[in-house]
Amino acid sequence: MKVGAYDGIMSLRISDERKGFLSFPEEPLSTGKDVLFKLKGSKVNINSLEGVPPETLCGYTDGYAYGDWFWNSRFRKIAVPTDEVGFKLLQGGRIELFVCNLLVGRQLAKELGINVEWSPTFGEKMIYYLAFSNNYQGTLLSENFSQVLRQFKSTKEYLQILSKYGITYEDFWK
């Protein structure tokens, strides 16, 4: 995106650095809560961050913008290239925890046949956007996209998509 090779990128959080080269629409694309996943039956206590032993190894997806709660946690951290790789490492016992968006992680674990448990939400709800190149066309796309997305979110089709994944509008946006 910085060199103009693409017109848009999704699901991003807004940051000061990203505002320098991206145009963000007013209307967010989605929301999410990051949680810690562990294999069902694992003895690692994930009910509180203080309960996770410092020697516990937690995978995270490289390049993803996690909240301060994650980076300030005492446990060890290791970068992995994708969420799928993280869940496979968790399944294989190579890591004890994996941090991921709750909805994404639940769906991915289901698809991979991994029986997991997850922690409470420790950080704030994340707001994600589809961002565009920070030029005239990107700004125009951003404004148009925001308007159309806002309209789409009020349709029954949008609610059906959320429902397909076991999500209510209130859970997702409130």
Secondary structure, DSSP 8 states (H G I E B T S, - for coil): -TTSS-SEEEEE---HHHHTTEE--SS-SEEE-EEEEEETT-----SSGGGS-TT-EEEEETT----HHHHTSSSEEEEES-HHHHHHHHHTTS-SEEEEEHHHHHHHHHHHT--EEE----S--EEEEEEEESSHHHHHHHHHHHHHHHHHTTSHHHHHHHHHTT--HHHHH-
